[in-house]
Amino acid sequence: MRNRLSQAVSRCLLALGLLAGCSESDAPDDELNPVRGHTISRIVPAGEAIAGAHLPTLDPMTMNDAEVEKALGTGPRCAFRYTSTGRPVLAFQGRPGTDPGQGVVKLNGNLVLLQSQSADGSLALQADEVRLVLSPKPGEPPDEREEAGRIEMDTVFTAGDGVKAGYRGYFGCQG
């Protein structure tokens, strides 16, 4: 009899413990004020985008489709991404092997329009003191670079006299 009573008490305590975990309170990671939508950054000259910037945050930022479309319009475009499936960091009009014309990069929360410049076997885009140069990953034959429509590339970003950073990522075109 005592064993049955002990088992019944154990079951009741287990049930109470399980029910206690079913409260209606918000978990600490629940988002109480969710973001309603992305704001589209404004287009500014390169000098304004880097003026007073905190250098560790001056790295080119990812852009959403609306920002790229605002700067470049619609049509065929190519982009450099930090990851193979990430958002574009640098985008420009056109297709490989043609003059890209205009490009866009997001710096310090602002969109900066870039113009193509001649470069030795690379693609260079520049506005004032901001310059990005895309080059194929060194040491790989061209036929081994492409994977699922993306080519692994290196980008060197320079801004003014004091900022120079290199990134490895993926280049691909659409449209």
N, C-alpha and C positions, 0 to 999 in steps of 0.2 A: 504494500500500500504506500509506504513511504517513497519507494522508487518511482511509482506512478505519479505521485504528487510532485516529486522533483523533476520528472520529465515534463509535466504540464507547466510548471513554473518556468522551466527553460524555454519551452515553446512560446509562452506568452512574452517573455523577455526578448526573444528573437524577433517576434512579430512587432513588438513596440519599437525595437531598434530599427527595423526595416521601415516602419511607418514614419519614424522621426526623420529619415532621410528624404521624405517626400514633401517637404515644406514648400511653400509658395515663394520663398524669398529668392531674390536674384543672386545668381552665382557671381563671384567677384569679377569674372571675365565677361559678363554680359554687357553689351554696349547699350547704355541708357539713352544716349543721344547720337544715333547713327548719322553718318555723313549723308547728306541728301543728294549730292552730285559733285562732279569735278568742276572746279572753276578753270576757265581757260586763261592762261598766262597772257600778258600783253607783249607786244613786239616793241623792242627798244634797241637803240644803237649798242654796239659791243662795248664801248667805253662806259656807258651807263650801267650795263649789266655787271661789270666787274668792279665798278667804283665802290669802294668801301666794303667789298666782300670779305667775309671771313674765309681765308684761304682754304682751310680744310673742307669747307662746304662749296667750293667753287667748281668741283668736278662737274662735268656735263651730267645733267639729270635726265631721267627717262621722261618721255612725252607721251601723252595719249593721242588717239587718232584725231580728235577735234583740234588739238594744238597744231599737229602737223598739217592738217587740211587748212587751217587758218593761215598758216605761213606760206604753204606751197600750192594750195588749191587742190583740185582733183587731177587724176591722171597717173601715168606710170611713175613710180618712185622707187628708190633704193634706200636702205637704212642699215646702220651699224647698231648692234645691240650688245650689251654686256653678256647676255646669256642667249642660247639658241632660241628660246621661246619668250624672252622678255620683250618689253616695250622698247621702241627706238630711242637711241641717245642722239644720233645724228641722222638726218634724213635729207635727201635731195631729189630733185626732179630727174627724169630720164632713165636711161638704161646703161649698163656697162658698155664701154667702148665709145660712148658719145660724150659730148661736153655736158656735164650735169647742170650748168647754169647756176641756179640758185639752190641753196641748202638752208637748213635750220638746225640750231642746237639750243638747248635750254640751259642757261647759266644763271645761278643765283635767283631762280624762280622766274626768269624772264626769257622770252624767245629772242634769239639773235639770228638775223638773216645773214647768210654767208654767200660769197661768190666764189666760183671755181678759179683756181690758179694753176699755172703749169707746175708740174713736179716730175722728178726723174722716175718714171715707172710707177708712180703712186698717184693717188687722187688727193689733191689739196683743196680745202675750202677755207676762205679767210674773210674777216671783216675787221677793219682797223687792226688792233693789236691781238685779236683772237685768231688762232689758226689751228686747224685740225688736218692731219695728214693720215690717210688710210693706206696701208701697205699690206700685201699678202704676208702671211706668216712665213718667216725665213726658213729655208731648208726643206720645204716641201714642194715636190713637183706639182704643177697646176692641176693635173688630172686627179691627184689625191686630195686636193683641198676641199672639193665640194662634197657636202653631206646633206642630203634632204633639202636641197635648194639654198643652203647657207654655206658660205665660205669663211673659214677661220681667218681673221685678219688682226693686225695690230693698228692701233690709232695712237698718234702722238698729239697731245693737246698742249698748246702754248698760249699764254695770255700775258702780254706785256713782257717786261724783262725778267721777272722773277718766278713765273710759274711755268713749269714744264712737267707733264705727267704722261705716262704711257699706259695703254690699256690693251688687253687682248679680248676679242669678242667675235661676233659673227656678223657677216655682211650678206644681205639678200635683197632681191628685187621682187616687186609685184606689179601687176597691171600691164 
